[in-house]
């Protein structure tokens, strides 16, 4: 009996000594003025917002994009007034201190939902516009997909209207390996009256934003893409939702019986679409149950599969473990779209994941919003009518490593995150709080600020907390193959002026034979999640 009790005590102590603890807040800043700084309006629900991207920049700072109708403080150049709004891009240093801002648009309603770093050290912004004045040279009607290219200092280089005479929205953009761009969102398609119908849309452009091809996908009801990524081999993976009852491009929808209609109806499923390099549909997958399921974020994983995040309130089909109402829902798929595992996380109120990213340890970091104060959610700051940022770290199998609630007693909504040089995380969203974790919000009872939060790397388990050995490169100077003393992930090679000239998901060597002789900088993440920066001399 004593041996059994001792063994149980030992295992309990070992569990707590090796468990990962949630990282602390290192700093948090509010960005904005007394107007409203916000995310983009969600496609599926007009009173819900989605899309406020953040990216870690090569100089160690951060860049965010969203919307503003303020025109004071350090916000200047807003084109409209009243209910009009501009895209708003803001750049900070490594501690969240303001560096520069850019308001983009015309006198109407212009909205940014996506941002990506470009190989020339600049940025590409995507969203939509409703006018043809100010920065917007042409307007086709309703809402047009609008992309804007900025240099590294925020100067506008060019803009392109990718719209039609119908209604479109862009929710995701990425630079492609050929220097062009892939854009994804939703486009209106005329259906049988009185049905209002949108299709998922993917648009490929050249490096100057000129359309190379535009493809739409869907069926007899509404589809939207919230996330697009280029995949190995040059194709594309898109994620969003569908409400089509198994026609057109859609099959496998989790239909449900409606007694009032005396018929099976389509549920809203998360929808994943795989395209080849020319935009041709290769496969599609409906994920969810007979409730409401949606995918907001997708990424290819280092094993060639995919990880997606969104929300679900289903209790059947592909979904198990629902806590009540909407949960964070994370799904791991293989390279062919087969489901490997899924996890529902949250409490009894609404919890929605907006963004997911694979971490260097093979796990995942997820962020979104939570109204819950029970179940998996701890330290909620408000009541059931207010939401917090909620951040969840998962291991490679989808098990929770730690969770963290961030915010105050009003509404705080996280939309995106990125990894930082020190192995921590930066989370971006909006806040209406003036207490708790939030300091410096520009008071206005009905308005929100951008809220940028930096978390540390966290207190990892004892095995993972060992200090990292120094990474060595050889040979250096190098002519072609450069070897690392250990495997790195998220490998990028930059010129001295910040241009990305090489990138790969992971490896222990890279081939630089195609690069001219020069000085370059290697950025990568080691097995402990630490950012590595090394100088390379190319002969």
C-alpha positions as CSV (number, residue, x, y, z in Angstrom):
1,X,0.0,0.0,0.0
2,X,2.8,2.4,0.9
3,X,4.6,1.6,-2.4
4,X,1.4,2.3,-4.3
5,X,0.9,5.6,-2.6
6,X,4.6,6.6,-3.2
7,X,4.4,5.6,-6.8
8,X,1.2,7.7,-7.3
9,X,2.8,10.6,-5.5
10,X,5.9,10.3,-7.7
11,X,3.9,10.2,-10.9
12,X,1.9,13.3,-9.8
13,X,5.0,15.3,-9.0
14,X,6.6,14.2,-12.3
15,X,3.6,15.3,-14.2
16,X,3.7,18.8,-12.7
17,X,7.4,19.1,-13.0
18,X,7.4,18.3,-16.7
19,X,4.1,20.0,-17.7
20,X,4.2,23.2,-19.7
21,X,3.0,26.4,-18.1
22,X,1.3,29.2,-20.0
23,X,3.8,32.0,-20.8
24,X,3.5,35.4,-19.2
25,X,2.6,38.6,-21.0
26,X,5.8,40.5,-21.8
27,X,4.0,43.6,-23.1
28,X,0.7,44.6,-24.6
29,X,-0.2,47.8,-26.5
30,X,-3.4,49.5,-27.8
31,X,-3.1,51.0,-31.2
32,X,-5.7,53.5,-32.4
33,X,-7.6,56.6,-31.5
34,X,-11.1,57.5,-30.2
35,X,-12.8,56.2,-33.4
36,X,-13.1,52.5,-34.2
37,X,-10.2,50.3,-35.2
38,X,-11.6,46.9,-36.2
39,X,-11.4,43.7,-38.1
40,X,-13.3,42.9,-41.4
41,X,-16.9,41.9,-41.4
42,X,-17.3,38.1,-41.4
43,X,-18.9,36.6,-44.6
44,X,-21.3,34.3,-42.9
45,X,-22.6,36.6,-40.1
46,X,-22.8,40.4,-40.5
47,X,-22.6,41.0,-36.7
48,X,-19.4,39.0,-36.5
49,X,-15.9,40.2,-37.4
50,X,-13.0,38.3,-38.8
51,X,-9.5,39.1,-40.2
52,X,-6.9,41.3,-38.5
53,X,-3.6,39.8,-39.5
54,X,-0.2,40.3,-37.8
55,X,3.2,39.3,-39.1
56,X,6.7,39.4,-37.6
57,X,8.9,41.5,-39.8
58,X,12.6,40.9,-40.6
59,X,13.7,43.9,-38.4
60,X,12.1,42.2,-35.3
61,X,9.0,44.4,-35.3
62,X,5.4,43.7,-36.2
63,X,2.9,44.8,-38.8
64,X,-0.9,44.6,-38.5
65,X,-3.7,45.4,-40.9
66,X,-7.4,46.1,-40.4
67,X,-9.7,49.1,-40.6
68,X,-10.2,52.5,-39.0
69,X,-12.6,55.4,-39.1
70,X,-10.4,57.5,-36.7
71,X,-8.5,60.5,-37.9
72,X,-6.6,61.8,-34.9
73,X,-3.6,61.0,-32.7
74,X,-1.1,59.2,-34.9
75,X,-3.8,58.1,-37.3
76,X,-3.8,60.3,-40.4
77,X,-4.8,60.3,-44.0
78,X,-8.2,58.6,-43.6
79,X,-10.2,59.4,-46.7
80,X,-13.8,59.2,-45.6
81,X,-16.0,60.5,-42.7
82,X,-18.9,59.3,-40.7
83,X,-19.5,55.6,-41.2
84,X,-16.8,55.4,-43.9
85,X,-13.6,53.5,-43.1
86,X,-10.2,52.9,-44.6
87,X,-7.9,50.0,-44.6
88,X,-5.4,50.7,-41.8
89,X,-1.8,49.3,-41.7
90,X,0.4,49.9,-38.7
91,X,4.0,49.0,-38.0
92,X,5.6,48.7,-34.6
93,X,9.1,47.9,-33.3
94,X,10.0,44.7,-31.4
95,X,8.4,46.1,-28.2
96,X,5.1,47.2,-29.8
97,X,6.1,50.9,-30.1
98,X,4.5,52.7,-33.0
99,X,6.7,53.3,-36.0
100,X,4.4,54.2,-38.9
101,X,0.9,53.9,-40.2
102,X,-0.9,54.1,-43.5
103,X,-4.6,54.7,-44.2
104,X,-5.7,53.3,-47.6
105,X,-8.9,53.7,-49.5
106,X,-11.4,56.2,-50.7
107,X,-14.5,57.9,-49.3
108,X,-16.5,54.7,-49.0
109,X,-16.1,51.6,-47.0
110,X,-12.7,49.9,-47.5
111,X,-11.7,46.9,-45.5
112,X,-8.5,44.9,-45.0
113,X,-8.6,41.3,-44.0
114,X,-5.3,39.9,-45.1
115,X,-1.6,40.8,-45.1
116,X,1.6,39.0,-46.1
117,X,5.3,39.9,-46.2
118,X,6.8,40.0,-49.7
119,X,10.2,38.9,-51.0
120,X,11.3,42.5,-51.7
121,X,11.0,43.5,-48.0
122,X,7.6,45.0,-48.4
123,X,4.0,44.0,-47.8
124,X,0.8,43.0,-49.7
125,X,-2.6,43.8,-48.3
126,X,-6.0,42.3,-49.4
127,X,-9.6,43.2,-48.7
128,X,-12.3,45.0,-50.5
129,X,-13.3,48.5,-51.6
130,X,-16.6,50.2,-52.5
131,X,-15.5,53.3,-54.3
132,X,-13.3,54.6,-57.1
133,X,-11.7,57.7,-55.5
134,X,-8.7,58.3,-53.2
135,X,-6.3,55.4,-53.5
136,X,-8.8,53.3,-55.5
137,X,-8.5,54.0,-59.3
138,X,-11.4,51.8,-60.5
139,X,-14.6,50.4,-59.2
140,X,-16.7,47.7,-60.8
141,X,-19.7,47.6,-58.5
142,X,-20.9,46.5,-55.0
143,X,-17.8,45.3,-53.1
144,X,-14.6,44.7,-55.2
145,X,-11.6,42.6,-54.1
146,X,-8.8,45.2,-53.7
147,X,-5.1,44.5,-53.2
148,X,-2.4,47.0,-52.3
149,X,1.4,46.7,-52.5
150,X,3.5,48.6,-50.0
151,X,7.3,48.9,-49.7
152,X,9.1,48.3,-46.4
153,X,8.4,51.8,-45.2
154,X,4.7,51.7,-45.9
155,X,4.8,53.7,-49.2
156,X,2.2,52.6,-51.7
157,X,3.8,51.1,-54.8
158,X,0.6,49.9,-56.7
159,X,-3.0,48.8,-56.2
160,X,-5.2,46.4,-58.2
161,X,-8.9,46.0,-58.3
162,X,-9.6,42.2,-58.8
163,X,-13.4,42.6,-58.8
164,X,-16.2,42.1,-61.2
165,X,-19.7,43.8,-61.5
166,X,-20.8,41.3,-58.8
167,X,-20.0,41.3,-55.1
168,X,-16.6,40.0,-53.8
169,X,-14.6,39.9,-50.7
170,X,-11.0,38.8,-50.1
171,X,-10.0,37.1,-46.8
172,X,-6.6,35.7,-47.5
173,X,-3.4,36.4,-49.6
174,X,0.0,34.9,-49.9
175,X,3.0,35.6,-52.2
176,X,3.7,32.6,-54.4
177,X,7.0,31.0,-55.3
178,X,7.0,32.8,-58.7
179,X,6.7,36.2,-57.1
180,X,3.0,36.6,-57.8
181,X,0.1,36.3,-55.4
182,X,-2.8,34.0,-54.5
183,X,-5.9,35.6,-53.2
184,X,-9.0,33.8,-51.8
185,X,-12.4,34.8,-50.6
186,X,-16.0,34.8,-51.9
187,X,-17.7,35.9,-55.1
188,X,-21.4,36.3,-55.9
189,X,-22.7,34.0,-58.5
190,X,-26.2,34.4,-59.9
191,X,-28.4,31.5,-58.8
192,X,-32.0,30.5,-59.1
193,X,-34.2,33.3,-57.7
194,X,-34.6,34.0,-54.8
195,X,-31.5,32.2,-53.7
196,X,-28.5,34.4,-52.8
197,X,-25.4,32.4,-53.7
198,X,-21.7,33.0,-53.2
199,X,-18.9,30.8,-54.4
200,X,-15.4,30.3,-52.9
201,X,-13.0,32.2,-55.2
202,X,-9.3,31.8,-55.8
203,X,-7.4,34.4,-57.9
204,X,-3.8,34.0,-59.1
205,X,-1.9,37.2,-60.1
206,X,1.5,38.0,-61.5
207,X,4.0,40.0,-59.3
208,X,2.3,43.3,-60.3
209,X,-1.2,42.1,-59.3
210,X,-2.4,41.4,-62.9
211,X,-4.9,38.5,-63.0
212,X,-3.5,35.2,-64.4
213,X,-6.5,33.1,-63.6
214,X,-9.7,33.3,-61.5
215,X,-11.6,30.2,-60.4
216,X,-14.7,29.8,-58.4
217,X,-15.9,26.7,-56.6
218,X,-19.1,25.6,-54.9
219,X,-22.7,24.5,-55.5
220,X,-26.2,25.8,-55.2
221,X,-25.7,27.6,-51.9
222,X,-23.0,29.7,-50.2
223,X,-19.3,29.0,-50.0
224,X,-16.4,31.1,-48.9
225,X,-12.7,30.8,-48.5
226,X,-11.1,32.3,-45.4
227,X,-7.6,30.9,-45.8
228,X,-5.3,30.0,-48.7
229,X,-1.7,28.7,-48.7
230,X,0.5,27.5,-51.5
231,X,1.5,23.9,-51.0
232,X,4.6,21.9,-51.9
233,X,4.5,21.2,-55.6
234,X,3.0,24.6,-56.4
235,X,-0.6,23.9,-55.7
236,X,-3.0,25.5,-53.2
237,X,-5.0,24.6,-50.2
238,X,-8.1,26.6,-49.3
239,X,-10.4,26.4,-46.2
240,X,-13.7,28.0,-45.4
241,X,-17.3,26.8,-45.4
242,X,-20.1,25.4,-47.5
243,X,-23.9,25.2,-47.2
244,X,-24.5,23.3,-50.4
245,X,-26.5,20.0,-50.3
246,X,-24.0,17.9,-52.3
247,X,-24.1,19.3,-55.8
248,X,-21.7,21.2,-58.0
249,X,-18.2,20.9,-56.5
250,X,-19.5,19.9,-53.1
251,X,-19.9,16.3,-51.9
252,X,-20.1,14.8,-48.4
253,X,-22.1,17.6,-46.7
254,X,-23.5,16.5,-43.4
255,X,-27.2,16.9,-44.1
256,X,-29.9,16.9,-41.4
257,X,-33.6,16.2,-41.4
258,X,-35.9,19.2,-41.1
259,X,-39.3,18.2,-39.9
260,X,-40.8,21.6,-40.9
261,X,-39.5,21.2,-44.5
262,X,-40.0,17.4,-44.5
263,X,-36.7,17.1,-46.2
264,X,-32.9,16.7,-45.6
265,X,-31.2,20.1,-45.7
266,X,-27.5,21.0,-45.9
267,X,-25.7,22.0,-42.8
268,X,-22.9,24.5,-42.7
269,X,-19.7,22.4,-43.0
270,X,-16.1,23.4,-42.9
271,X,-14.9,23.0,-46.5
272,X,-11.3,22.2,-47.6
273,X,-10.4,22.5,-51.3
274,X,-7.1,21.4,-52.9
275,X,-6.1,22.9,-56.3
276,X,-3.2,22.2,-58.6
277,X,-0.9,25.0,-59.8
278,X,-3.3,26.0,-62.5
279,X,-6.3,26.3,-60.2
280,X,-7.9,23.0,-61.2
281,X,-9.8,21.3,-58.4
282,X,-8.0,18.1,-57.3
283,X,-10.1,17.2,-54.2
284,X,-12.5,18.6,-51.7
285,X,-13.6,17.6,-48.2
286,X,-16.6,18.5,-46.1
287,X,-15.8,18.4,-42.4
288,X,-18.2,18.6,-39.4
289,X,-21.6,17.3,-38.3
290,X,-25.2,18.3,-38.6
291,X,-24.6,21.5,-36.6
292,X,-22.6,24.6,-37.7
293,X,-19.0,24.0,-38.6
294,X,-16.5,26.5,-40.1
295,X,-12.8,26.7,-40.9
296,X,-11.0,30.0,-40.6
297,X,-7.4,29.0,-40.9
298,X,-5.3,26.3,-42.7
299,X,-1.6,25.5,-43.0
300,X,0.3,22.7,-44.6
301,X,2.3,20.8,-42.0
302,X,5.8,19.5,-42.1
303,X,4.6,15.9,-42.8
304,X,2.8,17.1,-45.9
305,X,-0.6,17.0,-44.3
306,X,-2.8,20.0,-43.2
307,X,-3.9,21.5,-39.9
308,X,-7.1,23.7,-39.8
309,X,-8.9,25.6,-37.1
310,X,-12.3,27.1,-36.8
311,X,-15.4,26.3,-34.8
312,X,-18.1,23.7,-34.4
313,X,-21.3,23.2,-32.4
314,X,-21.9,19.7,-33.9
315,X,-22.0,16.6,-31.7
316,X,-21.9,14.0,-34.5
317,X,-20.3,13.3,-37.8
318,X,-16.6,14.1,-37.6
319,X,-17.0,16.0,-34.3
320,X,-16.6,14.6,-30.8
321,X,-16.1,16.2,-27.4
322,X,-18.2,19.3,-27.9
323,X,-18.5,21.3,-24.7
324,X,-21.7,23.2,-25.6
325,X,-22.4,26.0,-28.1
326,X,-19.5,26.7,-30.4
327,X,-16.1,25.2,-29.6
328,X,-12.6,25.8,-30.9
329,X,-12.3,23.0,-33.5
330,X,-8.9,21.8,-34.7
331,X,-8.6,19.1,-37.4
332,X,-5.5,17.3,-38.6
333,X,-5.7,15.9,-42.2
334,X,-3.3,13.8,-44.2
335,X,-2.0,15.0,-47.6
336,X,-5.1,13.5,-49.4
337,X,-7.6,15.2,-47.1
338,X,-8.2,12.2,-44.8
339,X,-9.0,13.0,-41.2
340,X,-6.3,12.0,-38.8
341,X,-7.6,13.5,-35.6
342,X,-9.9,16.3,-34.4
343,X,-10.2,18.2,-31.1
344,X,-13.0,20.3,-29.7
345,X,-11.9,22.8,-27.0
346,X,-13.8,25.3,-25.0
347,X,-16.5,25.6,-22.4
348,X,-20.3,26.0,-22.3
349,X,-20.4,29.4,-24.1
350,X,-19.2,30.4,-27.6
351,X,-15.6,29.7,-28.4
352,X,-14.2,30.3,-31.9
353,X,-10.7,29.6,-33.2
354,X,-9.5,32.2,-35.8
355,X,-5.9,31.2,-36.5
356,X,-3.6,28.3,-36.2
357,X,0.1,27.8,-36.9
358,X,2.5,24.9,-36.5
359,X,5.3,25.4,-34.0
360,X,8.9,24.3,-34.2
361,X,8.3,21.5,-31.8
362,X,5.8,19.9,-34.2
363,X,2.8,21.1,-32.2
364,X,0.4,23.9,-32.8
365,X,-0.6,27.3,-31.5
366,X,-4.2,28.4,-31.8
367,X,-6.0,31.7,-31.0
368,X,-9.5,33.1,-31.2
369,X,-12.2,34.2,-28.8
370,X,-13.9,32.7,-25.8
371,X,-17.0,33.6,-23.9
372,X,-16.6,30.6,-21.6
373,X,-15.4,30.5,-18.0
374,X,-15.5,26.7,-17.6
375,X,-14.4,23.5,-19.3
376,X,-11.0,24.0,-20.9
377,X,-11.1,27.8,-20.3
378,X,-9.6,29.3,-17.2
379,X,-9.1,32.9,-15.9
380,X,-11.9,34.4,-18.0
381,X,-12.0,38.1,-17.3
382,X,-15.6,39.1,-17.9
383,X,-19.0,37.4,-17.8
384,X,-20.8,35.2,-20.3
385,X,-21.7,38.2,-22.4
386,X,-18.1,39.3,-23.0
387,X,-15.2,37.6,-24.7
388,X,-11.5,37.2,-24.1
389,X,-8.6,36.4,-26.4
390,X,-8.0,32.7,-25.9
391,X,-4.7,31.0,-26.8
392,X,-4.2,27.3,-26.8
393,X,-0.8,25.5,-27.3
394,X,-1.2,21.9,-28.5
395,X,1.3,19.1,-29.0
396,X,1.7,17.2,-32.3
397,X,-1.1,14.8,-31.4
398,X,-3.6,17.6,-30.5
399,X,-3.3,17.4,-26.8
400,X,-3.5,20.7,-24.9
401,X,-0.1,21.8,-23.5
402,X,-1.4,25.1,-22.0
403,X,-4.2,27.7,-22.4
404,X,-4.3,31.4,-21.6
405,X,-7.1,33.9,-21.5
406,X,-6.2,37.6,-22.2
407,X,-8.3,40.7,-21.9
408,X,-10.5,42.7,-19.6
409,X,-14.2,42.8,-18.6
410,X,-15.4,44.1,-22.0
411,X,-14.9,42.5,-25.4
412,X,-11.5,41.3,-26.5
413,X,-11.2,39.4,-29.8
414,X,-8.0,37.7,-31.1
415,X,-7.8,37.1,-34.9
416,X,-4.2,36.1,-35.7
417,X,-0.8,35.4,-34.3
418,X,2.8,34.8,-35.3
419,X,6.0,33.3,-33.8
420,X,8.6,35.7,-32.5
421,X,12.4,35.7,-32.6
422,X,12.8,34.7,-29.0
423,X,10.4,31.6,-29.3
424,X,7.4,33.5,-28.0
425,X,4.2,34.6,-29.6
426,X,2.5,37.8,-30.7
427,X,-1.3,37.9,-30.9
428,X,-3.3,40.6,-32.7
429,X,-7.0,41.5,-32.4
430,X,-9.2,44.2,-30.9
431,X,-10.2,45.4,-27.5
432,X,-13.0,47.4,-25.9
433,X,-11.6,46.8,-22.3
434,X,-10.0,49.3,-20.0
435,X,-9.0,47.0,-17.2
436,X,-7.5,43.5,-16.7
437,X,-4.6,42.9,-19.1
438,X,-5.6,46.0,-21.2
439,X,-3.9,49.4,-20.6
440,X,-4.1,52.4,-22.9
441,X,-7.3,51.8,-24.7
442,X,-8.6,55.0,-26.3
443,X,-12.0,55.3,-24.5
444,X,-15.2,55.2,-26.5
445,X,-18.0,53.1,-25.2
446,X,-18.9,51.7,-28.7
447,X,-15.4,51.6,-30.2
448,X,-12.4,49.2,-30.3
449,X,-8.6,49.5,-30.6
450,X,-6.2,47.2,-32.2
451,X,-4.6,45.2,-29.3
452,X,-1.2,43.6,-29.8
453,X,0.0,41.2,-27.1
454,X,3.5,39.7,-26.7
455,X,3.8,36.4,-24.8
456,X,7.1,34.9,-23.7
457,X,8.2,31.4,-24.7
458,X,6.8,29.9,-21.6
459,X,8.1,27.6,-18.9
460,X,8.5,24.3,-20.8
461,X,9.0,20.9,-19.3
462,X,12.3,20.0,-17.8
463,X,13.6,18.2,-20.8
464,X,12.7,21.0,-23.1
465,X,13.9,23.7,-20.9
466,X,17.6,22.8,-21.3
467,X,19.5,25.7,-22.8
468,X,20.0,25.5,-26.5
469,X,23.5,24.7,-27.8
470,X,24.9,27.1,-30.4
471,X,23.9,26.3,-33.9
472,X,26.9,26.1,-36.3
473,X,26.9,26.3,-40.1
474,X,29.5,24.7,-42.3
475,X,31.2,25.4,-44.6
476,X,30.9,29.2,-44.2
477,X,31.9,30.8,-46.6
478,X,29.9,28.4,-48.8
479,X,29.6,27.7,-52.5
480,X,26.5,25.5,-52.7
481,X,25.4,23.1,-49.8
482,X,25.3,24.7,-46.4
483,X,24.9,22.3,-43.4
484,X,23.5,23.0,-40.0
485,X,24.6,21.2,-36.8
486,X,21.0,20.4,-36.0
487,X,17.7,20.5,-37.9
488,X,15.9,23.8,-38.2
489,X,12.3,24.7,-39.2
490,X,10.8,27.7,-40.9
491,X,14.1,28.3,-42.7
492,X,14.4,31.6,-44.6
493,X,17.4,33.3,-46.2
494,X,17.4,37.1,-46.5
495,X,19.6,39.6,-48.3
496,X,21.1,42.4,-46.3
497,X,18.2,44.7,-47.4
498,X,15.6,42.3,-46.1
499,X,14.6,40.4,-49.3
500,X,13.7,36.7,-48.9
501,X,15.6,34.7,-51.5
502,X,15.1,31.2,-50.1
503,X,12.6,29.4,-47.8
504,X,11.9,25.9,-46.8
505,X,9.7,24.3,-44.1
506,X,12.5,22.4,-42.4
507,X,15.8,20.7,-42.9
508,X,19.5,20.3,-41.8
509,X,21.0,21.6,-45.0
510,X,20.2,24.0,-47.9
511,X,21.5,24.4,-51.4
512,X,22.5,28.0,-52.2
513,X,24.2,27.4,-55.5
514,X,21.7,29.6,-57.4
515,X,22.5,32.7,-55.3
516,X,25.2,35.2,-56.3
517,X,28.2,35.9,-54.1
518,X,27.1,38.2,-51.3
519,X,26.3,38.4,-47.6
520,X,23.1,36.7,-46.5
521,X,21.3,36.1,-43.2
522,X,19.7,32.7,-42.3
523,X,16.6,32.8,-40.1
524,X,15.3,29.5,-38.6
525,X,13.8,28.0,-35.5
526,X,15.5,25.3,-33.5
527,X,14.0,22.3,-31.8
528,X,13.4,24.4,-28.6
529,X,11.4,27.0,-30.4
530,X,14.2,29.6,-30.4
531,X,14.7,31.9,-33.4
532,X,18.2,31.5,-34.9
533,X,19.8,34.2,-37.0
534,X,23.2,33.5,-38.7
535,X,25.3,35.3,-41.2
536,X,26.2,33.5,-44.4
537,X,29.1,34.4,-46.7
538,X,28.2,33.1,-50.2
539,X,31.2,32.6,-52.5
